[in-house]
Structure formats: C-alpha cells, structure tokens
Amino acid sequence: MKSLLKNLGLILVIAGAIILVAVFMTGSAAVNSNAVLGGSVGLILLGLILHIVLNKRID
C-alpha cells in the first residue's frame, strides 16, 4: 500500500501525459478543447505536487 501511495503522483503525471499524447495522435477536435487540455495539465501539476509532498512524508 505504501508503494502505491508513494507512486501516486508519478501515476497522475503519466496519466496526464498519456491524455495529451492520445489527443494529439488521434487528431480529434479535442485538441482545441480547453477542458481536455486544461484537465490533463491539471493532472500533471497535481501529480507533481503530490509526488513531492508524499515522498517527503512517507519513509
């Protein structure tokens, strides 16, 4: 359980990056959607912050 919690931030960063790559590769209209792009960037930033905070607290 600790290893999953410790890697939660990294998982969120990877999920956000996969969303960005998938939208770009499909060439769909979602490329111009601010909600999709903002959501994926939000996931990346949230994952980065969680990664830093959780790795300082969990031994």
URMOCOR-V368700 format. One record per residue. RES is the residue in one small letter. D_LAST is the distance of its C-alpha to the last C-alpha in whole Angstrom. Layout:
res->[RES & RES]
d_last->[D_LAST & D_LAST]
This chain:
res->[m & k & s & l & l & k & n & l & g & l & i & l & v & i & a & g & a & i & i & l & v & a & v & f & m & t & g & s & a & a & v & n & s & n & a & v & l & g & g & s & v & g & l & i & l & l & g & l & i & l & h & i & v & l & n & k & r & i & d]
d_last->[13 & 9 & 10 & 13 & 11 & 9 & 13 & 15 & 15 & 17 & 19 & 20 & 21 & 23 & 25 & 26 & 27 & 29 & 31 & 32 & 33 & 35 & 37 & 38 & 39 & 41 & 43 & 43 & 44 & 40 & 40 & 42 & 40 & 38 & 36 & 35 & 34 & 32 & 30 & 29 & 28 & 27 & 24 & 23 & 23 & 21 & 19 & 18 & 17 & 15 & 13 & 13 & 12 & 9 & 7 & 7 & 6 & 4 & 0]
